[in-house]
Amino acid sequence: MRNLVGNEYRSRGRRAELQRQLNEDFALRIPVSDDLYTDVRDAVERLPQAHREVLKMTYWERLTAREIAAVLDLNSAAVRARLMRARRMLRAALSELQDSMDEEEVPTRE
């Protein structure tokens, strides 16, 4: 039981840290809300598996490029390149989300 409680606290801490890191890494202008984690998770899940893997290993599991390379049987340079592409794709997906949110906020004249 104690392990379950500890896991939940660690999970909450990782989510909060992920939100902070994503805001820094991607310079998001999306206001932090209860739905931000859900939006980020959904955007990550829409990425190709190879890109999703490196993002999760980097941000959720906190592995280094060298550690990820060992797990995926790649070299570190390939992992860094894949991570760069994954970040770019995620940034684009979140930017589209932001644009759609901005459009919803613009009042229209009737």
N, C-alpha and C positions, 0 to 999 in steps of 0.2 A: 504494500500500500504506500509506504514511504517513497518508493521508487516512482510510482505513478504521480504523486504530488510533485516530486522533484522534477520529473520530466515535463510536467505541465508548466511549472515556473520557468524552466529553461526554455521551453517552446515560446512562451510569452516574451521572454527577454530577446530571443532570436528574432521574433516578429518585429518588435520595437526597433531593434538594431538594424534590421533589413530596411524598414521604412526610412530610418535616418540615413543609412548608406545610399539608398536609391535616390533620395532627395539630393544628396551631395554629388553622387556619381553622374546623375542624369540632369542635374540642375532643373528639376521639375518646378513648374509654376502652378502645379495642381495643389489646391489647398488640402492639407492633411485632414482626412475625415475617417469615419468608421469604415467607409467603403474602399479606402485606398488599398488596404491589404488585399481585399477581394479583387480589385481591379488589377493590381500588379500580379497576383497569382494567376488570374485568368489570362492576362497577356503573356506571362511566362509559359503557361500550358499550351498556348497557340503556336509557340515557336517550334521549329523542327527539333527532334529529340536530341541530336548532337549538341545543339546550342542550349537547349534546356538543361541538359546534363551539366555542362560546365558552369552555368549560372547557379544552379542549385548547389553544386559542390563548392563553388567559391563563396556564395553568400549564406547558404543555409548550413553547410557542413564546415565552412571556414578552412578549406584545404588550400594549400599553396599550389601554384602551377606545377611544381615538381611532383607533388603528391597526386594531383589529378592526372598528370602524365603517366605515373606508375599504375594508377587504377585503370586508365583507359588504354594503356599500352601505346602511348604516343610520346613524342618528345615535347619538352617544355615550350618550345617555340610554336608548335602546332596548337598547343593548349591556349597559349596567349593569343594567337590569331583567332582561334575559335571563340574565345571569350570576347575579344574585341568586336567580332561580327555579331555575337549574341547581344552584347550591350547596344550596338547600333540598331539591331532589329527591335529590341525591347524599347529603346528610346523612341523609335518611329511609332510603335504601337501605342505607347503612352502619350505621345504627341497627338496622335489621331484622337485619342480619348479626350485629351484636353481641348482640342479644337471642337469636338462635338459638344463638350460641356460649355465652352464659350458661346457657341451658337445658340444653345438653349437659354443662356442668360441674357442675350441681346433682346431688348424689347422691340417689338414690331409695331409700326403704325398701321392703324386700320382706317 
